[in-house]
Amino acid sequence: MCLTVMPLTEKKWFRYMVAIILFLLIVLLLKVNQFILVPLWIFVQTIFLPFVLAGILFYLCRPLVRWLESKKVPKWIAILGAYLAITLFIYLLIRLVGPIINDQLETFVDNLPAMVSTVTEWIKYVQVNRSTFPDFVQEAILNASTELEQRVKNNIGNIANGILGVFGFIGGFVNTIFYLVLVPFILFYMLKDGHRFSPSVTNFFKKSKQDEIKEILKDMDKTISSYIQGQMLVSFIVGALLYVGYLVIGLNYSLVLALFGMLTNVIPFLGPFIAVIPALLVALFQEPIMVLYVAIIMVIAQQIEGNVISPQVMGKTLNIHPLTIIVLILTAGNLVGLLGVIFVIPVYSIVKVLITRIIKIYKINQE
């Protein structure tokens, strides 16, 4: 009886081990020779934000372009229609909302001295009556004062940097002009040639695998589209709910605070907590009882969003456990910062779709 021995190079565990070793070697070489990646990293940083903004606009405009094309409208006219829709939306936003925001900001500036005076009175009251507080409270106040004084001393040097802020403003203005030119340019070609992306990717694979790759790309596209469109709609509805609630309780700067809540809602999990902080501060200065009203409004809005709006708008496209979301946000926040917190959920969803599809294809091929 003759036994055939499989060569070591054909065993799966050996191939996996070699692949891991090669990957670690590549990582080590890149770490040792980081200077090679500096120009590439600068290039990625330069084009990252314009491509992200163009990508978001692409998924928001694509339904309109496809609808116009279904009505036998030429593609370039459909794209022009999408551009006109964006322009009209921005114009109406500035025309209708701009004056209200301007009035509320002017009121805030006018009331700022009174707010500062109130804070000063609180501090004086604490200093005068500190001896009447329990010992642990006095110790906490002393520690907080010492830490604040130390931080002020450590940041005195930043005042000099503030003098150079004009140059930073000029640089930011130049970047804004750069984005205003580049983003519409990128968006145009995304809308015009977006349908060519999938075939161009599948051509790199064997014909027997191309259908599977197309399905993977289709699922990834659906995930991104559902997340962006759903998140924008959910954030808009949350902002509207907050605005109505703030108007009902008579909170000052209601529109500005509602817009802030709408913008921060794109940050998963942490967004509502960030949004409520300025609203609570404004309520505290306006009337202490308003703090309770603001908290109630925020809880109601988040309950409606979490139990009614999000399930209906976004459905179960992402299907991510809340604990997983918390871990991802904390990890991405520590590694990358705010951008990581914002983008970690869609990136994780794409990777999840990719891995799930690959495992499914692997099981089918094994059978």
BALOBA-1460 file (C-alpha; in Angstrom, 3 decimals):
// residues 367
<rec num="1" residu="m" x="0.000" y="0.000" z="0.000"/>
<rec num="2" residu="c" x="1.544" y="3.256" z="-1.131"/>
<rec num="3" residu="l" x="0.874" y="6.409" z="0.884"/>
<rec num="4" residu="t" x="1.190" y="9.758" z="-0.863"/>
<rec num="5" residu="v" x="2.657" y="12.482" z="1.286"/>
<rec num="6" residu="m" x="1.464" y="16.018" z="0.528"/>
<rec num="7" residu="p" x="4.367" y="18.446" z="0.057"/>
<rec num="8" residu="l" x="4.758" y="20.986" z="2.838"/>
<rec num="9" residu="t" x="4.303" y="23.919" z="0.447"/>
<rec num="10" residu="e" x="0.826" y="22.679" z="-0.497"/>
<rec num="11" residu="k" x="-0.490" y="22.556" z="3.068"/>
<rec num="12" residu="k" x="-2.845" y="25.375" z="4.008"/>
<rec num="13" residu="w" x="-1.383" y="26.041" z="7.429"/>
<rec num="14" residu="f" x="2.082" y="26.468" z="5.906"/>
<rec num="15" residu="r" x="0.794" y="28.923" z="3.298"/>
<rec num="16" residu="y" x="-1.041" y="30.942" z="5.935"/>
<rec num="17" residu="m" x="2.075" y="31.042" z="8.099"/>
<rec num="18" residu="v" x="4.228" y="32.230" z="5.192"/>
<rec num="19" residu="a" x="1.641" y="34.904" z="4.304"/>
<rec num="20" residu="i" x="1.595" y="36.184" z="7.912"/>
<rec num="21" residu="i" x="5.399" y="36.277" z="8.064"/>
<rec num="22" residu="l" x="5.616" y="38.180" z="4.773"/>
<rec num="23" residu="f" x="2.981" y="40.653" z="5.937"/>
<rec num="24" residu="l" x="4.858" y="41.289" z="9.193"/>
<rec num="25" residu="l" x="8.113" y="41.749" z="7.269"/>
<rec num="26" residu="i" x="6.467" y="44.323" z="4.993"/>
<rec num="27" residu="v" x="5.128" y="46.192" z="8.040"/>
<rec num="28" residu="l" x="8.592" y="46.134" z="9.630"/>
<rec num="29" residu="l" x="10.271" y="47.426" z="6.462"/>
<rec num="30" residu="l" x="7.737" y="50.242" z="6.151"/>
<rec num="31" residu="k" x="8.287" y="51.197" z="9.789"/>
<rec num="32" residu="v" x="12.071" y="51.279" z="9.360"/>
<rec num="33" residu="n" x="11.811" y="53.268" z="6.125"/>
<rec num="34" residu="q" x="9.002" y="55.663" z="7.032"/>
<rec num="35" residu="f" x="10.542" y="58.479" z="4.983"/>
<rec num="36" residu="i" x="9.472" y="56.611" z="1.829"/>
<rec num="37" residu="l" x="5.824" y="56.996" z="2.800"/>
<rec num="38" residu="v" x="5.965" y="60.701" z="3.721"/>
<rec num="39" residu="p" x="5.221" y="62.043" z="0.192"/>
<rec num="40" residu="l" x="2.450" y="59.456" z="-0.245"/>
<rec num="41" residu="w" x="0.938" y="60.368" z="3.131"/>
<rec num="42" residu="i" x="0.974" y="64.086" z="2.273"/>
<rec num="43" residu="f" x="-0.720" y="63.323" z="-1.049"/>
<rec num="44" residu="v" x="-3.409" y="61.217" z="0.671"/>
<rec num="45" residu="q" x="-4.041" y="63.949" z="3.265"/>
<rec num="46" residu="t" x="-4.427" y="66.522" z="0.493"/>
<rec num="47" residu="i" x="-7.003" y="64.636" z="-1.563"/>
<rec num="48" residu="f" x="-8.754" y="62.726" z="1.240"/>
<rec num="49" residu="l" x="-11.319" y="65.340" z="2.270"/>
<rec num="50" residu="p" x="-12.269" y="66.437" z="-1.292"/>
<rec num="51" residu="f" x="-12.841" y="62.807" z="-2.296"/>
<rec num="52" residu="v" x="-14.889" y="62.120" z="0.853"/>
<rec num="53" residu="l" x="-17.064" y="65.203" z="0.289"/>
<rec num="54" residu="a" x="-17.485" y="64.328" z="-3.386"/>
<rec num="55" residu="g" x="-18.345" y="60.731" z="-2.442"/>
<rec num="56" residu="i" x="-21.041" y="61.862" z="-0.001"/>
<rec num="57" residu="l" x="-22.532" y="64.191" z="-2.619"/>
<rec num="58" residu="f" x="-22.309" y="61.376" z="-5.178"/>
<rec num="59" residu="y" x="-24.535" y="59.063" z="-3.131"/>
<rec num="60" residu="l" x="-26.945" y="61.924" z="-2.415"/>
<rec num="61" residu="c" x="-27.165" y="63.010" z="-6.070"/>
<rec num="62" residu="r" x="-27.106" y="59.618" z="-7.766"/>
<rec num="63" residu="p" x="-30.803" y="58.796" z="-7.121"/>
<rec num="64" residu="l" x="-31.815" y="62.075" z="-8.792"/>
<rec num="65" residu="v" x="-29.500" y="61.460" z="-11.770"/>
<rec num="66" residu="r" x="-30.828" y="57.909" z="-12.220"/>
<rec num="67" residu="w" x="-34.421" y="59.107" z="-11.979"/>
<rec num="68" residu="l" x="-33.831" y="61.747" z="-14.654"/>
<rec num="69" residu="e" x="-32.095" y="59.184" z="-16.865"/>
<rec num="70" residu="s" x="-35.109" y="56.868" z="-16.493"/>
<rec num="71" residu="k" x="-37.190" y="59.721" z="-17.950"/>
<rec num="72" residu="k" x="-34.990" y="59.647" z="-21.094"/>
<rec num="73" residu="v" x="-33.041" y="62.747" z="-20.026"/>
<rec num="74" residu="p" x="-29.451" y="62.787" z="-21.392"/>
<rec num="75" residu="k" x="-26.859" y="62.020" z="-18.751"/>
<rec num="76" residu="w" x="-25.043" y="65.361" z="-18.894"/>
<rec num="77" residu="i" x="-28.347" y="67.204" z="-18.454"/>
<rec num="78" residu="a" x="-29.215" y="64.917" z="-15.522"/>
<rec num="79" residu="i" x="-25.880" y="65.722" z="-13.885"/>
<rec num="80" residu="l" x="-26.470" y="69.429" z="-14.518"/>
<rec num="81" residu="g" x="-29.882" y="69.007" z="-12.858"/>
<rec num="82" residu="a" x="-28.180" y="67.524" z="-9.780"/>
<rec num="83" residu="y" x="-25.797" y="70.494" z="-9.639"/>
<rec num="84" residu="l" x="-28.721" y="72.902" z="-9.914"/>
<rec num="85" residu="a" x="-30.533" y="71.060" z="-7.122"/>
<rec num="86" residu="i" x="-27.478" y="71.404" z="-4.836"/>
<rec num="87" residu="t" x="-27.131" y="75.091" z="-5.713"/>
<rec num="88" residu="l" x="-30.841" y="75.728" z="-5.090"/>
<rec num="89" residu="f" x="-30.698" y="73.924" z="-1.732"/>
<rec num="90" residu="i" x="-27.688" y="75.985" z="-0.574"/>
<rec num="91" residu="y" x="-29.340" y="79.211" z="-1.774"/>
<rec num="92" residu="l" x="-32.607" y="78.476" z="0.060"/>
<rec num="93" residu="l" x="-30.681" y="77.453" z="3.179"/>
<rec num="94" residu="i" x="-28.759" y="80.726" z="3.216"/>
<rec num="95" residu="r" x="-31.827" y="82.765" z="2.290"/>
<rec num="96" residu="l" x="-34.248" y="81.264" z="4.820"/>
<rec num="97" residu="v" x="-32.072" y="80.063" z="7.685"/>
<rec num="98" residu="g" x="-29.161" y="82.499" z="7.415"/>
<rec num="99" residu="p" x="-30.953" y="85.581" z="8.811"/>
<rec num="100" residu="i" x="-32.297" y="83.631" z="11.806"/>
<rec num="101" residu="i" x="-28.858" y="82.240" z="12.624"/>
<rec num="102" residu="n" x="-27.339" y="85.708" z="12.271"/>
<rec num="103" residu="d" x="-29.903" y="87.212" z="14.657"/>
<rec num="104" residu="q" x="-29.379" y="84.478" z="17.232"/>
<rec num="105" residu="l" x="-25.579" y="84.830" z="17.058"/>
<rec num="106" residu="e" x="-25.874" y="88.609" z="17.493"/>
<rec num="107" residu="t" x="-28.110" y="88.052" z="20.520"/>
<rec num="108" residu="f" x="-25.562" y="85.608" z="21.929"/>
<rec num="109" residu="v" x="-22.750" y="88.149" z="21.509"/>
<rec num="110" residu="d" x="-24.880" y="90.809" z="23.209"/>
<rec num="111" residu="n" x="-25.649" y="88.466" z="26.124"/>
<rec num="112" residu="l" x="-22.077" y="87.199" z="26.468"/>
<rec num="113" residu="p" x="-20.986" y="89.901" z="28.978"/>
<rec num="114" residu="a" x="-23.930" y="89.031" z="31.223"/>
<rec num="115" residu="m" x="-23.002" y="85.327" z="31.044"/>
<rec num="116" residu="v" x="-19.393" y="86.109" z="31.948"/>
<rec num="117" residu="s" x="-20.613" y="88.275" z="34.826"/>
<rec num="118" residu="t" x="-22.788" y="85.423" z="36.088"/>
<rec num="119" residu="v" x="-19.869" y="83.001" z="36.022"/>
<rec num="120" residu="t" x="-17.703" y="85.538" z="37.838"/>
<rec num="121" residu="e" x="-20.348" y="85.895" z="40.550"/>
<rec num="122" residu="w" x="-20.508" y="82.109" z="40.956"/>
<rec num="123" residu="i" x="-16.736" y="81.949" z="41.365"/>
<rec num="124" residu="k" x="-16.746" y="84.775" z="43.928"/>
<rec num="125" residu="y" x="-19.561" y="83.076" z="45.845"/>
<rec num="126" residu="v" x="-17.609" y="79.818" z="45.977"/>
<rec num="127" residu="q" x="-14.459" y="81.604" z="47.126"/>
<rec num="128" residu="v" x="-16.248" y="83.568" z="49.859"/>
<rec num="129" residu="n" x="-18.265" y="80.592" z="51.162"/>
<rec num="130" residu="r" x="-15.674" y="77.884" z="50.646"/>
<rec num="131" residu="s" x="-15.128" y="77.482" z="54.392"/>
<rec num="132" residu="t" x="-18.781" y="76.453" z="54.839"/>
<rec num="133" residu="f" x="-18.416" y="73.536" z="52.436"/>
<rec num="134" residu="p" x="-17.476" y="70.004" z="53.590"/>
<rec num="135" residu="d" x="-13.763" y="69.159" z="53.627"/>
<rec num="136" residu="f" x="-13.884" y="66.909" z="50.563"/>
<rec num="137" residu="v" x="-15.620" y="69.671" z="48.576"/>
<rec num="138" residu="q" x="-12.975" y="72.210" z="49.629"/>
<rec num="139" residu="e" x="-10.225" y="69.810" z="48.609"/>
<rec num="140" residu="a" x="-11.861" y="69.215" z="45.216"/>
<rec num="141" residu="i" x="-12.174" y="72.989" z="44.635"/>
<rec num="142" residu="l" x="-8.528" y="73.524" z="45.608"/>
<rec num="143" residu="n" x="-7.335" y="70.747" z="43.292"/>
<rec num="144" residu="a" x="-9.426" y="72.090" z="40.406"/>
<rec num="145" residu="s" x="-8.089" y="75.612" z="40.933"/>
<rec num="146" residu="t" x="-4.486" y="74.374" z="41.052"/>
<rec num="147" residu="e" x="-4.926" y="72.319" z="37.894"/>
<rec num="148" residu="l" x="-6.565" y="75.234" z="36.073"/>
<rec num="149" residu="e" x="-3.741" y="77.583" z="37.102"/>
<rec num="150" residu="q" x="-1.136" y="75.093" z="35.925"/>
<rec num="151" residu="r" x="-2.837" y="74.653" z="32.566"/>
<rec num="152" residu="v" x="-2.990" y="78.408" z="32.054"/>
<rec num="153" residu="k" x="0.752" y="78.668" z="32.746"/>
<rec num="154" residu="n" x="1.519" y="75.796" z="30.394"/>
<rec num="155" residu="n" x="-0.490" y="77.364" z="27.594"/>
<rec num="156" residu="i" x="0.855" y="80.907" z="27.816"/>
<rec num="157" residu="g" x="3.095" y="80.077" z="24.883"/>
<rec num="158" residu="n" x="0.038" y="79.442" z="22.762"/>
<rec num="159" residu="i" x="-0.766" y="83.151" z="22.854"/>
<rec num="160" residu="a" x="2.163" y="83.739" z="20.516"/>
<rec num="161" residu="n" x="0.751" y="81.109" z="18.205"/>
<rec num="162" residu="g" x="-2.542" y="82.970" z="18.211"/>
<rec num="163" residu="i" x="-0.787" y="85.976" z="16.683"/>
<rec num="164" residu="l" x="0.088" y="83.753" z="13.755"/>
<rec num="165" residu="g" x="-3.550" y="82.729" z="13.415"/>
<rec num="166" residu="v" x="-3.964" y="85.160" z="10.533"/>
<rec num="167" residu="f" x="-1.701" y="82.977" z="8.436"/>
<rec num="168" residu="g" x="-3.714" y="79.932" z="9.464"/>
<rec num="169" residu="f" x="-6.877" y="81.742" z="8.388"/>
<rec num="170" residu="i" x="-5.332" y="82.551" z="5.024"/>
<rec num="171" residu="g" x="-4.281" y="78.915" z="4.613"/>
<rec num="172" residu="g" x="-7.788" y="77.750" z="5.526"/>
<rec num="173" residu="f" x="-9.285" y="80.202" z="3.024"/>
<rec num="174" residu="v" x="-7.005" y="78.884" z="0.278"/>
<rec num="175" residu="n" x="-7.989" y="75.293" z="1.166"/>
<rec num="176" residu="t" x="-11.668" y="76.261" z="1.004"/>
<rec num="177" residu="i" x="-11.227" y="77.691" z="-2.491"/>
<rec num="178" residu="f" x="-9.308" y="74.545" z="-3.440"/>
<rec num="179" residu="y" x="-12.176" y="72.342" z="-2.228"/>
<rec num="180" residu="l" x="-14.820" y="74.489" z="-3.930"/>
<rec num="181" residu="v" x="-13.036" y="73.886" z="-7.227"/>
<rec num="182" residu="l" x="-11.934" y="70.274" z="-6.743"/>
<rec num="183" residu="v" x="-15.062" y="68.747" z="-5.162"/>
<rec num="184" residu="p" x="-17.475" y="69.627" z="-8.038"/>
<rec num="185" residu="f" x="-14.833" y="68.425" z="-10.511"/>
<rec num="186" residu="i" x="-14.504" y="65.034" z="-8.772"/>
<rec num="187" residu="l" x="-18.277" y="64.771" z="-8.308"/>
<rec num="188" residu="f" x="-18.882" y="65.319" z="-12.036"/>
<rec num="189" residu="y" x="-16.688" y="62.383" z="-13.041"/>
<rec num="190" residu="m" x="-18.138" y="60.195" z="-10.288"/>
<rec num="191" residu="l" x="-21.642" y="60.800" z="-11.604"/>
<rec num="192" residu="k" x="-20.545" y="60.487" z="-15.221"/>
<rec num="193" residu="d" x="-18.319" y="57.391" z="-15.013"/>
<rec num="194" residu="g" x="-19.397" y="55.783" z="-11.724"/>
<rec num="195" residu="h" x="-20.970" y="52.845" z="-13.577"/>
<rec num="196" residu="r" x="-17.541" y="51.941" z="-15.002"/>
<rec num="197" residu="f" x="-15.963" y="51.344" z="-11.611"/>
<rec num="198" residu="s" x="-17.304" y="47.814" z="-11.102"/>
<rec num="199" residu="p" x="-16.282" y="46.475" z="-14.576"/>
<rec num="200" residu="s" x="-12.813" y="48.024" z="-14.260"/>
<rec num="201" residu="v" x="-12.269" y="46.240" z="-10.934"/>
<rec num="202" residu="t" x="-13.656" y="42.874" z="-12.042"/>
<rec num="203" residu="n" x="-11.335" y="42.856" z="-15.090"/>
<rec num="204" residu="f" x="-8.417" y="42.236" z="-12.736"/>
<rec num="205" residu="f" x="-9.858" y="38.822" z="-11.821"/>
<rec num="206" residu="k" x="-10.445" y="35.603" z="-13.699"/>
<rec num="207" residu="k" x="-13.691" y="35.325" z="-15.645"/>
<rec num="208" residu="s" x="-14.869" y="32.550" z="-13.338"/>
<rec num="209" residu="k" x="-14.603" y="34.954" z="-10.372"/>
<rec num="210" residu="q" x="-15.969" y="38.114" z="-11.977"/>
<rec num="211" residu="d" x="-19.615" y="37.482" z="-11.101"/>
<rec num="212" residu="e" x="-18.698" y="36.938" z="-7.467"/>
<rec num="213" residu="i" x="-16.626" y="40.146" z="-7.391"/>
<rec num="214" residu="k" x="-19.528" y="42.064" z="-8.936"/>
<rec num="215" residu="e" x="-21.834" y="40.822" z="-6.164"/>
<rec num="216" residu="i" x="-19.305" y="41.911" z="-3.507"/>
<rec num="217" residu="l" x="-18.976" y="45.382" z="-5.036"/>
<rec num="218" residu="k" x="-22.756" y="45.628" z="-5.325"/>
<rec num="219" residu="d" x="-23.221" y="44.799" z="-1.633"/>
<rec num="220" residu="m" x="-20.519" y="47.303" z="-0.617"/>
<rec num="221" residu="d" x="-22.114" y="50.007" z="-2.755"/>
<rec num="222" residu="k" x="-25.533" y="49.289" z="-1.232"/>
<rec num="223" residu="t" x="-24.085" y="49.469" z="2.296"/>
<rec num="224" residu="i" x="-22.376" y="52.822" z="1.698"/>
<rec num="225" residu="s" x="-25.419" y="54.262" z="-0.060"/>
<rec num="226" residu="s" x="-27.825" y="53.166" z="2.679"/>
<rec num="227" residu="y" x="-25.580" y="54.535" z="5.413"/>
<rec num="228" residu="i" x="-24.980" y="57.963" z="3.852"/>
<rec num="229" residu="q" x="-28.528" y="58.582" z="2.660"/>
<rec num="230" residu="g" x="-30.047" y="57.159" z="5.834"/>
<rec num="231" residu="q" x="-27.701" y="59.039" z="8.169"/>
<rec num="232" residu="m" x="-28.366" y="62.355" z="6.427"/>
<rec num="233" residu="l" x="-32.135" y="61.869" z="6.618"/>
<rec num="234" residu="v" x="-32.033" y="60.734" z="10.252"/>
<rec num="235" residu="s" x="-29.826" y="63.701" z="11.240"/>
<rec num="236" residu="f" x="-32.191" y="66.119" z="9.497"/>
<rec num="237" residu="i" x="-35.233" y="64.668" z="11.302"/>
<rec num="238" residu="v" x="-33.426" y="64.759" z="14.670"/>
<rec num="239" residu="g" x="-32.491" y="68.404" z="14.059"/>
<rec num="240" residu="a" x="-36.133" y="69.211" z="13.232"/>
<rec num="241" residu="l" x="-37.346" y="67.444" z="16.398"/>
<rec num="242" residu="l" x="-34.852" y="69.344" z="18.549"/>
<rec num="243" residu="y" x="-35.811" y="72.655" z="16.940"/>
<rec num="244" residu="v" x="-39.524" y="72.104" z="17.581"/>
<rec num="245" residu="g" x="-38.811" y="70.999" z="21.144"/>
<rec num="246" residu="y" x="-36.576" y="73.996" z="21.868"/>
<rec num="247" residu="l" x="-39.216" y="76.344" z="20.442"/>
<rec num="248" residu="v" x="-41.897" y="74.773" z="22.651"/>
<rec num="249" residu="i" x="-39.880" y="75.312" z="25.851"/>
<rec num="250" residu="g" x="-38.699" y="78.758" z="24.693"/>
<rec num="251" residu="l" x="-34.961" y="78.021" z="24.709"/>
<rec num="252" residu="n" x="-32.722" y="80.807" z="23.438"/>
<rec num="253" residu="y" x="-30.692" y="80.241" z="20.241"/>
<rec num="254" residu="s" x="-32.999" y="77.319" z="19.403"/>
<rec num="255" residu="l" x="-32.122" y="77.134" z="15.684"/>
<rec num="256" residu="v" x="-28.359" y="77.299" z="16.229"/>
<rec num="257" residu="l" x="-28.528" y="74.601" z="18.917"/>
<rec num="258" residu="a" x="-30.786" y="72.407" z="16.753"/>
<rec num="259" residu="l" x="-28.399" y="72.729" z="13.782"/>
<rec num="260" residu="f" x="-25.517" y="71.803" z="16.079"/>
<rec num="261" residu="g" x="-27.469" y="68.746" z="17.232"/>
<rec num="262" residu="m" x="-28.184" y="67.803" z="13.613"/>
<rec num="263" residu="l" x="-24.493" y="68.019" z="12.668"/>
<rec num="264" residu="t" x="-23.234" y="66.077" z="15.679"/>
<rec num="265" residu="n" x="-25.809" y="63.331" z="15.085"/>
<rec num="266" residu="v" x="-23.591" y="61.982" z="12.288"/>
<rec num="267" residu="i" x="-21.155" y="60.903" z="15.027"/>
<rec num="268" residu="p" x="-22.371" y="57.445" z="16.089"/>
<rec num="269" residu="f" x="-23.339" y="56.966" z="19.731"/>
<rec num="270" residu="l" x="-21.448" y="60.055" z="20.998"/>
<rec num="271" residu="g" x="-23.334" y="62.592" z="18.851"/>
<rec num="272" residu="p" x="-26.368" y="63.076" z="21.150"/>
<rec num="273" residu="f" x="-24.147" y="63.560" z="24.220"/>
<rec num="274" residu="i" x="-22.062" y="66.194" z="22.409"/>
<rec num="275" residu="a" x="-25.196" y="67.950" z="21.120"/>
<rec num="276" residu="v" x="-26.811" y="68.348" z="24.528"/>
<rec num="277" residu="i" x="-23.828" y="70.072" z="26.222"/>
<rec num="278" residu="p" x="-24.248" y="73.596" z="24.722"/>
<rec num="279" residu="a" x="-28.043" y="73.331" z="25.047"/>
<rec num="280" residu="l" x="-27.708" y="72.559" z="28.766"/>
<rec num="281" residu="l" x="-25.297" y="75.463" z="29.262"/>
<rec num="282" residu="v" x="-27.630" y="77.904" z="27.503"/>
<rec num="283" residu="a" x="-30.559" y="76.596" z="29.556"/>
<rec num="284" residu="l" x="-28.565" y="76.989" z="32.773"/>
<rec num="285" residu="f" x="-27.858" y="80.661" z="32.043"/>
<rec num="286" residu="q" x="-31.394" y="81.321" z="30.846"/>
<rec num="287" residu="e" x="-33.232" y="79.655" z="33.751"/>
<rec num="288" residu="p" x="-32.055" y="76.655" z="35.833"/>
<rec num="289" residu="i" x="-35.349" y="74.779" z="35.440"/>
<rec num="290" residu="m" x="-34.795" y="74.868" z="31.662"/>
<rec num="291" residu="v" x="-31.989" y="72.321" z="32.123"/>
<rec num="292" residu="l" x="-34.599" y="69.714" z="33.004"/>
<rec num="293" residu="y" x="-36.736" y="70.668" z="30.006"/>
<rec num="294" residu="v" x="-33.752" y="70.419" z="27.624"/>
<rec num="295" residu="a" x="-32.857" y="66.996" z="29.028"/>
<rec num="296" residu="i" x="-36.442" y="65.817" z="28.509"/>
<rec num="297" residu="i" x="-36.477" y="67.135" z="24.919"/>
<rec num="298" residu="m" x="-33.190" y="65.384" z="24.134"/>
<rec num="299" residu="v" x="-34.360" y="62.072" z="25.641"/>
<rec num="300" residu="i" x="-37.638" y="62.205" z="23.696"/>
<rec num="301" residu="a" x="-35.841" y="63.048" z="20.426"/>
<rec num="302" residu="q" x="-33.330" y="60.227" z="20.873"/>
<rec num="303" residu="q" x="-36.028" y="57.711" z="21.778"/>
<rec num="304" residu="i" x="-37.999" y="58.616" z="18.657"/>
<rec num="305" residu="e" x="-34.825" y="58.457" z="16.562"/>
<rec num="306" residu="g" x="-33.593" y="55.160" z="18.004"/>
<rec num="307" residu="n" x="-36.902" y="53.280" z="18.105"/>
<rec num="308" residu="v" x="-38.877" y="54.750" z="15.195"/>
<rec num="309" residu="i" x="-36.842" y="56.751" z="12.675"/>
<rec num="310" residu="s" x="-33.578" y="54.798" z="12.333"/>
<rec num="311" residu="p" x="-35.213" y="51.345" z="12.063"/>
<rec num="312" residu="q" x="-37.564" y="52.655" z="9.354"/>
<rec num="313" residu="v" x="-35.005" y="54.726" z="7.408"/>
<rec num="314" residu="m" x="-31.820" y="52.660" z="7.694"/>
<rec num="315" residu="g" x="-33.444" y="49.310" z="8.330"/>
<rec num="316" residu="k" x="-31.082" y="46.481" z="9.197"/>
<rec num="317" residu="t" x="-28.487" y="47.318" z="6.554"/>
<rec num="318" residu="l" x="-25.630" y="47.693" z="9.040"/>
<rec num="319" residu="n" x="-26.841" y="45.259" z="11.709"/>
<rec num="320" residu="i" x="-24.106" y="46.136" z="14.207"/>
<rec num="321" residu="h" x="-24.426" y="45.394" z="17.912"/>
<rec num="322" residu="p" x="-24.353" y="48.537" z="20.142"/>
<rec num="323" residu="l" x="-21.433" y="47.127" z="22.169"/>
<rec num="324" residu="t" x="-19.457" y="46.690" z="18.950"/>
<rec num="325" residu="i" x="-20.203" y="50.309" z="18.024"/>
<rec num="326" residu="i" x="-18.916" y="51.548" z="21.394"/>
<rec num="327" residu="v" x="-15.679" y="49.528" z="21.092"/>
<rec num="328" residu="l" x="-15.115" y="50.706" z="17.505"/>
<rec num="329" residu="i" x="-15.709" y="54.364" z="18.387"/>
<rec num="330" residu="l" x="-13.396" y="54.309" z="21.407"/>
<rec num="331" residu="t" x="-10.655" y="52.536" z="19.459"/>
<rec num="332" residu="a" x="-10.925" y="54.743" z="16.373"/>
<rec num="333" residu="g" x="-11.075" y="57.878" z="18.514"/>
<rec num="334" residu="n" x="-7.826" y="56.984" z="20.282"/>
<rec num="335" residu="l" x="-6.049" y="55.992" z="17.065"/>
<rec num="336" residu="v" x="-7.271" y="58.581" z="14.546"/>
<rec num="337" residu="g" x="-9.349" y="61.183" z="16.387"/>
<rec num="338" residu="l" x="-12.634" y="62.758" z="15.304"/>
<rec num="339" residu="l" x="-12.388" y="61.545" z="11.695"/>
<rec num="340" residu="g" x="-11.955" y="58.004" z="12.972"/>
<rec num="341" residu="v" x="-15.065" y="58.319" z="15.149"/>
<rec num="342" residu="i" x="-17.114" y="59.552" z="12.173"/>
<rec num="343" residu="f" x="-15.926" y="57.027" z="9.579"/>
<rec num="344" residu="v" x="-15.271" y="53.904" z="11.659"/>
<rec num="345" residu="i" x="-18.849" y="52.586" z="11.402"/>
<rec num="346" residu="p" x="-19.176" y="52.726" z="7.582"/>
<rec num="347" residu="v" x="-15.636" y="51.357" z="7.164"/>
<rec num="348" residu="y" x="-16.408" y="48.517" z="9.550"/>
<rec num="349" residu="s" x="-19.662" y="47.816" z="7.673"/>
<rec num="350" residu="i" x="-17.802" y="47.604" z="4.352"/>
<rec num="351" residu="v" x="-15.153" y="45.285" z="5.794"/>
<rec num="352" residu="k" x="-17.883" y="43.168" z="7.370"/>
<rec num="353" residu="v" x="-19.682" y="42.815" z="4.018"/>
<rec num="354" residu="l" x="-16.407" y="41.968" z="2.293"/>
<rec num="355" residu="i" x="-15.401" y="39.288" z="4.808"/>
<rec num="356" residu="t" x="-18.911" y="37.790" z="4.928"/>
<rec num="357" residu="r" x="-19.013" y="37.483" z="1.132"/>
<rec num="358" residu="i" x="-15.526" y="35.981" z="0.937"/>
<rec num="359" residu="i" x="-16.370" y="33.370" z="3.590"/>
<rec num="360" residu="k" x="-19.606" y="32.532" z="1.770"/>
<rec num="361" residu="i" x="-17.778" y="32.105" z="-1.544"/>
<rec num="362" residu="y" x="-15.100" y="29.992" z="0.136"/>
<rec num="363" residu="k" x="-17.699" y="27.644" z="1.655"/>
<rec num="364" residu="i" x="-19.460" y="27.274" z="-1.703"/>
<rec num="365" residu="n" x="-16.182" y="26.434" z="-3.445"/>
<rec num="366" residu="q" x="-15.309" y="23.900" z="-0.731"/>
<rec num="367" residu="e" x="-18.587" y="22.092" z="-1.334"/>
